[in-house]
Amino acid sequence: MNTAKNLRTGEPVWLSHPVPRLGTGALKRDRKTDIVIIGAGVTGAMAAEALTAEGFSVIMLDRRPPLKGSTAATTALLQYEIDNPLTELIQQIGHDKACRAWRRSKLALDSLAARVELLGIPCAMKRTASLYLSGNVLDPGALKREGEMRRTIGLPNHYVTRKGLRDHFGINRDAAILTAQNLTVQPLRMAAGFHRAAMQRGAEILCPVEVETVETHRDGVTLRTKGGPVIEARYLIYATGYETPAAIRQSRHSIHSTYAIATKPQPDKLWPERVMIWEASDPYLYMRTTSDGRVICGGEDEAFSDEDHRDSLLPEKTKRLEEKLKTLFPQLDSRADFAWCGSFGTSVTGLPTIGAVPGMNNVFAILAYGGNGITFSRLAAEILSAELSGREDPDAELFRF
């Protein structure tokens, strides 16, 4: 099955607060359930909440305690803006599919915000605008065309000139697109809220559990675990991020390492409106603020080789992020109060892969890869809850294997 990996290292800022406690159990005997979800992070939590709302019984399995994997390493800039610009995605997959994918990403983010509100999850959720700065992927002219293309499909934005950036935001860059209605959250609290909602409907989290083999058949799946107990289920869903078995990942997917810092609180020095900021560059810099006035800044991504190499670069990458943050906002104290790194999946198109795994009856996977992982996790929860309930999601074909 999937090999255990060290998903992150360093000290994520979210772990400076107590991690939400969730009731977990041990797998001591054979079990039967409608759905098994492997992975108890934010992706698995959203899927479990959506599926229990449809009336399914759900057991979540993880080799770690819940929320102790990649979820703690996210910077939680929740955007609908896909890594690949709309103008680029049109060239990759065609005008109709690209426009539908971008619109559906916006709907997924709005759906996520609405679900958090309906469930009453206390996760410091805030609607936040974002600035997309020109860079080596989109220069000012290309960025302007990108904004125009988005507006033609109903995604409003405003083109900001060099003067506008300097006068309003204090940023010395050539141009940007200003977009409203993105989100920031405290990711561990949000994920815990989805878990709790699912558990109130009978879902269970069993850990630590190692699945050794998966046998598929016409009527369901059989999971044999390292400890001996067997679980019979109608469906299996992998929500394991880049620990997903290589046989399920495809050639268009790859693994990258990313780095992040969080400064000390300095609310009096932050830029106007505390907008999220990211670059039309490769690799790109991205940043947000927290409710207590810290700046979280991430980037310096590179292709993943192994955990030891990734982790050895943390001091060097931390220094570069501090320097880049200081260059953009000289008034800030850019020194890292927290620094961490992690690994994440990417795809050629910047889109997730969601749905039935080819050649494996009743097995599904959520590869919410790219910079929009949490938004794509909500999208996956919608698509899979519809499919397993016998309904057809109109956009499911855009994200299939």
N, C-alpha and C positions, 0 to 999 in steps of 0.2 A: 504494500500500500504506500501511501505518501510518507516520505522520509521527514523526520523531525528536523526543523531548522531553527536557528536562533534568529527570530524575526526582528529583533531590535536590540540596541545597546545604548548605554548612556542613561540619562535621567530626563525622561519626558516631563514637561511642566505639569501635565495632568495628574501625575503620580505624586505631586507635592501636596495634594489633598487626599483624604481617605478614599480609597476605591470603593464604589458602591458594593454593598454586600448582597449576594444573591444566594438563596438556598439551593444547594446542590446535593446530589445523592451518589451512591456507589452502585455499580452494576454487579450484583451478587447472584443473579439468576437469569435464566432465559426470559426474554421479553417479546411481546408482540405489540405493534403500533401501526398506525396508518403511515406515518412519515418519520424517517430518521434524517436529521440534519447533522452533518459532521462539520463542526466549527461553531463555537459559541461566542464569536465576536459580534461586531455591529451588523455584519451581513446576515449571519445566522439569526440574530435577534429579530431583525425586521422580517425575515422570511417566516420565522416561527409565529410572530404576532399576526401576520396576514393570514397564515394557514389555519391557525386556531380560530380566527374570526370566521373562517369558512366552515368550522365544525370538525376539522381534522384533529386526531390525536397526534401529538408530536413529542419525540424524544430527541434532545440535542446531545451530542457527544463531543468531547474535546479531550485532548491529551494534557491540556493545561486547565487551571481554573478559568472561569469565564472572564473575558475582557483583559486577559494577561498576554495576548498576542500582539498583532499589528494594530489593533484598535487604539492602544495606548500611545502609539507612535504617530498617529495622524495629527496634522495641524488644524484639521477641521475647518478649512475654507470650503464651504458648501456652495458650489456654483452650478448653474446649468450650462455654462460656457464650456464646450468640449475642448480638449487639448488641441485637436486639429481644427484650425479655423474653418468656418463654413465654406469659404471660397476654395480652400484646399480639399476639403472633404467632397465637395461637388466633383472635383477632378478625379477623386479616388473611386467613388461609388455611384456617381450620377446625381443629377439635380434633385430628382424626386426623393430618393432615399436619404440623401444628405439633409434636405430640408425637413423631412419627417423626423429624422434622428435628433436634430437640434430642437425642434418643437417638442418632441417627447421628453427630452432632457429637461426642458423648462417645466413641463407638466409634472414630471417626477419630483422636481424640487418643490414645486408648489404643493404637491400631494404630501410630501414629507413634512412640510411646515404645518399643513392642516392636520395631519395625523398626530404630530407632537402636541398640538393644541387640544385636539379632541381627547387624547389620552391624559392630558394634564401632566406631561412629563416636565419636571423642573430642571432644565438643562441650559439656562441662560441663553435661550435662542433669541437672536436678534436679526431682523431684516437689515441688510447692509448693501450699499452700492459697491461696485468694483471698478477699478481703473485698470485697463489693459494697455500697457505701455508699448509703443513701437520698439522694435528690436531687429535682430538679425533674421527673423522669420518673416515679419511684416514691417516694411519701412512705412513712413507716414502716408505715402500714396496708397500702398496696398492696404494699410489699416483703414483708410477712409473708404476704400472699396468694400472692405469686409463689413464695416458698419452699414453701408448702404444695402448690401446684400441681406444682412440680418433684418433690416427694417422692411424690406420687401416681403418677408415671410412673417411679419407680425411680431418681431422681437425688437422693441424700441431701444435706442441707445443714442448717445450724443458724442459727436466728434469734438475732442478738446485739442486746441492748438498749443504750441509751445508757450505762447503768452498766457493762455488760459491755465495751463498746468502750473506755471510759475506764480501767477497772480493768485490763484484760488487754492492751490495745494502746496505751494512752495517746492515743487519738483522741477528739476532742470532736465527735461527730456523733450524730444521733438514733438510728440503727439500721443494721444491716447483715445480709447473708447471708454466712455462712462456708461455703465449699465446698472440699473437698479434691481432690487428685489432678489439679491442673493442672500446667503445666510451664514452666520457664525453660531456655533454651539459649543457646549462642553461635551465632548464626544462620549466619555465614559458614562456620564449621567444620562445622556440620551439613549445609549445602547442599553443601559440597565433598565430604563423605563420601558423599552420595548420588551425586554426579557420578562419584566414583572407582569406586563399586560398578558403575555403569552402564558405565563405560569398561573395566573389567576384563572385561565381557562383550562388548566390541567396539563400544560406542557411541563416537561422535566428536563433538567440539565444534569447529566451524569458525567462525572470526571473524577480522576483521570481515567480515560479509556483509550486503548489503542486498538484500532480495527486492523486485523491482519489480512482477512480475505473478504471479498464481496462476490457472492454468487447471484447471478441474475437469472430469472426465469419468467415465464409468461405472466404469472400472477403476482410477482413481487420480487423482493430481494432478500437474501440471507446474509447477515453480517456475522462473521466469526471474530471474536475479540481475543486479545492476547491473554486475558485472564481466564478464558474458557467459556463464559456465557455466550449464547447465540441470540441475536435479535432478528425477528422476522418482521418485515415491513412491506407495505404496498409500494412505497416509493422511497428512494434515497436521494438526498440533495447534498452535494458538496458545496460548502461555503467556507473554504479553507484558504482563500487567497493564493499566495504563491507557493503554499505547501500542497496545492492540488497536484495529484499524480501526473507525472510527465506524459503518461499515455492519454490523458484528457486534454492537457494544454496542447495548443497547435503551433505551427511554425510561425504564425503571425503574432504570437505572444512572446514576450521576453521579460526578463527580470532586471530591474534597476535598483540601485541604492540611492537613497536621498538623505539629506542632512538638515537639521533644524536647530535653531536656538530660540530661547525666550529671554528677553531682557528683564531687568528688575522693573517694578511698577514705576511709571513716570507719566501719569495722566496729563500733567501740565505741559509736556513737551510733544505731545502727539500731533499729527497732521490734522487739518480740518476734516470734520465729518467721520473720521476714523474709517475711511473706505478701505476695502481690501484692495491689494495691489498685486498685479502679476505682469509678466513681460511676454511679448511676442518674440521670444528668443528660445534658442536651444543650446544649452540648458537654460531654463528660465528661473528667475528669482520670484518669490511670492511672499506676501506678508499680510498679517492681520493684527488686530489688537485684541486684548482680553478685557473682561469686565473690570479688572483691577488695574488696568492701565499698562500692562506689559505689551511689548511687541513680539510676536512670533514671526520669525523669518526663516524661510526654508529654500532649498535649492541645491546647487552643486551636484546634481544628479549625474550618475555615470553607470555604465553597464555593470551588472553584478557578476563577480567572479566567485568569491566565497566570503563567509562571514568574517574570517580573520582579517582579510585584506580590507573589507568594508570598514570594520571597526578600527583598524590601525590608522585610517585616514581622518578619524573624527577630530583630533586636535587641529590638523591643517585645515579641514573644511570649516570648522568653527571659526577660525581666524579669518578665513575668506568671507564668510557670511557677515561677521562683525564689520569688516572693511567695506563691503558692499552696502550694508545698511547705513553706515556712517557717511558714505559718499552720497547716498540718496537723501538722507536727512541729517545734516551736520549737527543739528541741535540735540539729537538724541544721544543718550549714553548707550552705545551699541554693544557694550560688553555682555557676554552671555552669562545669565544667572542659571540657566539650564541649557544643556546641549545633548542631542541624541541623534541617532541614525537608525534607519530601518530599510527594509526592502519592500518593493511593490512591483506589481505586474504592469506591463504596458502592452499596447497593441498597435499595429501599423496604422489603423484608422483612428485611434483614440476612443473607439467604441468598446463596450463590454461584449462578452459572449454569454448568452443566457439561454438555457433550454435543455432539451433531451440530449444526452451524450450518444453519439453514433455508435452502434454496435453493442450498446449496453441497455437492455430492456429495463424500463422503469427507473433509470438513473438519470439525474439531472445535475447540472452544475451552474454555479454563478461565478463567472470570471469578471468581477467588477473592476477591471484593470484600468489604469490611467489616473489622472489627477482628479477625477470626479467619482472616486470609489464609493463614497457614501450616497451620493445622488443615484449612482447606478445600482446600488444595493436596494434602494427604494423601488426603482424601476423593476428590478428582478423580482421583488416581493409581489408586485402587481402582476407581472407576466405569469409567474409560476402559480400564484393562487388562482388566477383565472384558468390556466391550462389544466391544473389538477382538479378543478371543480367542473370541468367540462365546457368551459366557455372559451371563446377565441379572442385573444387580445389583438387588436388591429395592427399593432406595430411589432408583434413578436417576431415576425420573419426578418426584421431588420437586424436582429441580434442573435439569431440561431447559429449553431455550430455549422 
